[in-house]
Amino acid sequence: MARESKAIIRKRIHRRIRHKLAGSVARPRLAVFRSVKHIYAQVIDDTQGRTLVAASSNEKSGSNGGNVAGAKTIGKLVAERAREKGIEAVVFDRGGYLYHGRVKALAEAAREAGLKF
């Protein structure tokens, strides 16, 4: 029996998480994706299937998404953009990743910037 890769395991965990939560108009979903170099955050309304707000470390802001400091910057940025659009509360989707390191830093920075979840 072959060993499953980390990516396959993460996808399975993410699928399980997504069965339990969904973004709505009142509380859209804050989805996180992290790669080795970058981190991405989107606020998504799942009823319409639309991304309302997005922020990523490969924008021209110059932040590095491969470390905790860069994740904090992106968390703050996505929260500011969401608040500009009138979004106060979200549902956090960790994307199958552990709530640790860059994912945790992004979430805490978004909370500090005013998002409720």
C-alpha positions as YAML, in Angstrom:
chain: A
units: angstrom
residues:
- id: 1
  name: MET
  ca: [0.00, 0.00, 0.00]
- id: 2
  name: ALA
  ca: [1.45, 3.34, -1.07]
- id: 3
  name: ARG
  ca: [1.79, 6.21, 1.36]
- id: 4
  name: GLU
  ca: [-0.43, 9.22, 0.78]
- id: 5
  name: SER
  ca: [1.29, 12.51, 0.10]
- id: 6
  name: LYS
  ca: [0.86, 15.50, 2.38]
- id: 7
  name: ALA
  ca: [-1.11, 17.29, -0.34]
- id: 8
  name: ILE
  ca: [-3.62, 14.44, -0.63]
- id: 9
  name: ILE
  ca: [-4.04, 14.28, 3.15]
- id: 10
  name: ARG
  ca: [-4.54, 18.08, 3.30]
- id: 11
  name: LYS
  ca: [-7.16, 17.92, 0.54]
- id: 12
  name: ARG
  ca: [-9.06, 15.19, 2.42]
- id: 13
  name: ILE
  ca: [-9.00, 17.24, 5.65]
- id: 14
  name: HIS
  ca: [-10.10, 20.36, 3.73]
- id: 15
  name: ARG
  ca: [-13.03, 18.47, 2.20]
- id: 16
  name: ARG
  ca: [-14.10, 17.35, 5.66]
- id: 17
  name: ILE
  ca: [-13.89, 20.93, 6.99]
- id: 18
  name: ARG
  ca: [-15.91, 22.28, 4.05]
- id: 19
  name: HIS
  ca: [-18.77, 19.88, 4.80]
- id: 20
  name: LYS
  ca: [-19.12, 21.54, 8.18]
- id: 21
  name: LEU
  ca: [-18.87, 25.22, 7.22]
- id: 22
  name: ALA
  ca: [-19.95, 27.48, 4.40]
- id: 23
  name: GLY
  ca: [-19.86, 31.21, 3.82]
- id: 24
  name: SER
  ca: [-23.08, 33.17, 3.46]
- id: 25
  name: VAL
  ca: [-23.96, 36.78, 2.76]
- id: 26
  name: ALA
  ca: [-24.11, 37.52, 6.49]
- id: 27
  name: ARG
  ca: [-20.91, 35.57, 7.35]
- id: 28
  name: PRO
  ca: [-18.68, 34.89, 4.36]
- id: 29
  name: ARG
  ca: [-15.85, 32.37, 4.52]
- id: 30
  name: LEU
  ca: [-12.25, 33.53, 5.06]
- id: 31
  name: ALA
  ca: [-10.28, 30.88, 3.15]
- id: 32
  name: VAL
  ca: [-6.51, 30.52, 3.52]
- id: 33
  name: PHE
  ca: [-4.07, 28.89, 1.12]
- id: 34
  name: ARG
  ca: [-0.37, 28.74, 1.78]
- id: 35
  name: SER
  ca: [2.46, 27.71, -0.48]
- id: 36
  name: VAL
  ca: [6.16, 27.61, 0.31]
- id: 37
  name: LYS
  ca: [6.74, 31.20, -0.85]
- id: 38
  name: HIS
  ca: [3.35, 32.87, -0.52]
- id: 39
  name: ILE
  ca: [0.12, 32.99, 1.47]
- id: 40
  name: TYR
  ca: [-3.31, 33.85, 0.07]
- id: 41
  name: ALA
  ca: [-6.55, 34.86, 1.81]
- id: 42
  name: GLN
  ca: [-10.00, 35.23, 0.26]
- id: 43
  name: VAL
  ca: [-13.37, 36.22, 1.69]
- id: 44
  name: ILE
  ca: [-15.91, 34.12, -0.20]
- id: 45
  name: ASP
  ca: [-19.73, 34.12, -0.37]
- id: 46
  name: ASP
  ca: [-20.50, 30.46, -1.06]
- id: 47
  name: THR
  ca: [-24.19, 31.04, -1.81]
- id: 48
  name: GLN
  ca: [-23.26, 33.03, -4.94]
- id: 49
  name: GLY
  ca: [-19.86, 31.41, -5.42]
- id: 50
  name: ARG
  ca: [-18.12, 34.78, -5.50]
- id: 51
  name: THR
  ca: [-14.91, 36.10, -4.00]
- id: 52
  name: LEU
  ca: [-15.73, 39.35, -2.22]
- id: 53
  name: VAL
  ca: [-12.24, 40.32, -1.03]
- id: 54
  name: ALA
  ca: [-8.78, 38.87, -1.62]
- id: 55
  name: ALA
  ca: [-5.22, 39.55, -0.52]
- id: 56
  name: SER
  ca: [-2.00, 37.71, -1.22]
- id: 57
  name: SER
  ca: [1.69, 38.07, -0.55]
- id: 58
  name: ASN
  ca: [2.57, 38.15, -4.24]
- id: 59
  name: GLU
  ca: [0.87, 41.51, -4.73]
- id: 60
  name: LYS
  ca: [3.17, 44.47, -5.19]
- id: 61
  name: SER
  ca: [2.99, 45.34, -1.48]
- id: 62
  name: GLY
  ca: [6.41, 43.74, -1.06]
- id: 63
  name: SER
  ca: [5.47, 41.47, 1.84]
- id: 64
  name: ASN
  ca: [7.03, 38.03, 2.08]
- id: 65
  name: GLY
  ca: [4.40, 35.31, 2.53]
- id: 66
  name: GLY
  ca: [6.89, 32.61, 3.39]
- id: 67
  name: ASN
  ca: [7.19, 33.70, 7.01]
- id: 68
  name: VAL
  ca: [4.97, 34.61, 9.97]
- id: 69
  name: ALA
  ca: [5.54, 38.37, 9.57]
- id: 70
  name: GLY
  ca: [4.29, 38.23, 5.98]
- id: 71
  name: ALA
  ca: [1.24, 36.24, 7.04]
- id: 72
  name: LYS
  ca: [0.42, 38.90, 9.66]
- id: 73
  name: THR
  ca: [0.62, 41.58, 6.98]
- id: 74
  name: ILE
  ca: [-1.77, 39.69, 4.70]
- id: 75
  name: GLY
  ca: [-4.18, 39.02, 7.59]
- id: 76
  name: LYS
  ca: [-4.31, 42.71, 8.40]
- id: 77
  name: LEU
  ca: [-4.69, 43.63, 4.72]
- id: 78
  name: VAL
  ca: [-7.58, 41.22, 4.05]
- id: 79
  name: ALA
  ca: [-9.36, 42.42, 7.20]
- id: 80
  name: GLU
  ca: [-9.01, 46.07, 6.16]
- id: 81
  name: ARG
  ca: [-10.36, 45.33, 2.68]
- id: 82
  name: ALA
  ca: [-13.26, 43.35, 4.14]
- id: 83
  name: ARG
  ca: [-14.17, 46.15, 6.54]
- id: 84
  name: GLU
  ca: [-14.13, 48.63, 3.62]
- id: 85
  name: LYS
  ca: [-16.75, 46.44, 1.91]
- id: 86
  name: GLY
  ca: [-18.85, 46.33, 5.10]
- id: 87
  name: ILE
  ca: [-17.95, 42.79, 6.16]
- id: 88
  name: GLU
  ca: [-17.74, 42.51, 9.95]
- id: 89
  name: ALA
  ca: [-17.93, 38.77, 10.69]
- id: 90
  name: VAL
  ca: [-16.55, 35.77, 8.81]
- id: 91
  name: VAL
  ca: [-16.21, 32.01, 9.15]
- id: 92
  name: PHE
  ca: [-12.55, 30.92, 9.21]
- id: 93
  name: ASP
  ca: [-11.54, 28.15, 6.81]
- id: 94
  name: ARG
  ca: [-8.00, 26.98, 7.56]
- id: 95
  name: GLY
  ca: [-7.89, 25.05, 4.32]
- id: 96
  name: GLY
  ca: [-6.80, 21.73, 5.77]
- id: 97
  name: TYR
  ca: [-3.70, 23.22, 7.37]
- id: 98
  name: LEU
  ca: [-2.96, 23.04, 11.07]
- id: 99
  name: TYR
  ca: [-3.96, 26.15, 13.03]
- id: 100
  name: HIS
  ca: [-0.31, 26.93, 13.66]
- id: 101
  name: GLY
  ca: [2.44, 29.17, 12.33]
- id: 102
  name: ARG
  ca: [1.51, 31.27, 9.31]
- id: 103
  name: VAL
  ca: [-2.17, 30.24, 9.31]
- id: 104
  name: LYS
  ca: [-2.53, 31.20, 12.98]
- id: 105
  name: ALA
  ca: [-0.63, 34.47, 12.44]
- id: 106
  name: LEU
  ca: [-2.93, 35.44, 9.56]
- id: 107
  name: ALA
  ca: [-6.04, 34.63, 11.61]
- id: 108
  name: GLU
  ca: [-4.90, 36.56, 14.67]
- id: 109
  name: ALA
  ca: [-3.88, 39.59, 12.58]
- id: 110
  name: ALA
  ca: [-7.30, 39.59, 10.90]
- id: 111
  name: ARG
  ca: [-8.97, 39.47, 14.34]
- id: 112
  name: GLU
  ca: [-6.83, 42.36, 15.60]
- id: 113
  name: ALA
  ca: [-7.75, 44.38, 12.51]
- id: 114
  name: GLY
  ca: [-11.44, 44.04, 13.35]
- id: 115
  name: LEU
  ca: [-12.84, 40.88, 11.76]
- id: 116
  name: LYS
  ca: [-14.97, 38.73, 14.07]
- id: 117
  name: PHE
  ca: [-14.70, 34.94, 13.96]
...
